């Protein structure tokens, strides 16, 4: 089992290092569908059924500047919600929705 966990961690590192990193869209673009904020995690909070539930959890944390939510089709941590202090880089991931702390409900933009 330990070897499998090590394999998963190693695979994640390789994918992240090989992925094209870009700057996030402006905060006014809400939410960022298909983009995952890299790094700057404050904490993983309760799993959320929707990106709006994840975004709402961000509003209760004074340190939260951004959030990332893994949708139900995500390979790693479906429904997982991560609060971020800031989002300076994103990678493309069709199963993730991210946004600024001010983004709690909107039409959104689709990336990719």
N, C-alpha and C positions, 0 to 999 in steps of 0.2 A: 504494500500500500504506500509506503514511504517513497518508493521509486516512482510510482504513478504520480504522486503529488509533486515530486521534483520535476518530472517530465512536463506536467502542466505549467508549473512556474517558469521553467526554461522556455516553453513554447510561447507563453505570454510575453516574455522579455524579447524573444526574437521577433515576434509580430510587431510589438511596439517599436523596436529599434528600426525595423524595416519599413514601417508605415510612414507615409508622407505626412509631416507635421506642418500645419498652417496656422495662421492667426485666426482667432474666432471672429465671427461676424459682429457688427455693432450690437450693443445691448438692446437696441430698439427692435431688432429682428427677434421675434419671439414666437415659439421656441426655435432652437436649432436642431431640426430633425436630421438625423444621420451624422451627427458630430458628437464626439466624446471629448470632454475637457481632460487634458492630461495633468497629472500631478496635483499638488496643493490641496490634498484631501484634509478636511477637518475631521470628518468621521463618516462611517457608513451608518445610516439611520435605519429605521424600520422599512421593510420592503413595502413598496407602493404598487397599487393596481394600475395607476395611471401616472403620467408625467406631472399632472397637476397636483396630485397628492404629494409627490416628491418635492415639487416646487414649494408647496405650502410648508413643508417641514423646514425648508431653508429660511422662510420668513420668521421662524421662531428662534433662530440662532443668530445672534448679533455679529458673529464672525463670518457668516455665510455671505459670499459675494456671488457665487455661482453654484449650480448643481448639475449632476448627470444622472439620468435614469436609464436602466437597462430594461428594454421591453421584454415581453413574454418569449420572443424568439431568440433572445440573447443566448449565446453559447455558455458564457460565464455569468453566473448570478442573475438569472432572470428575475425581473421585478426589483432588482437592487437599486438603492438610492444613495448617492454619495454627495455630501455637501463639500464645497470647495471654498477656500478663502479668496481665490482669484482664478481666472482662466486666461492664460496667456498663449496656450497652444492647444489645438484640437487635432484629432485624427478622424478620418472618415470611418464610420461604423453604422451600417444601416439599421442596427438593432438598438441604437442609443439615441436618446433625446436629451439635450442639454439647454441651459439658459442662464440668464442673469437672475439675481435674487428678485428683481422687479418683475420678472416674467412668471406669472402665476396662472394666466389663462389668456389664450389668444389663438389666432388662426395659424400662425407659424409659417416658416419657410422650410422647404424640403431641399436637402443637399444630396447630391449624388444621384 
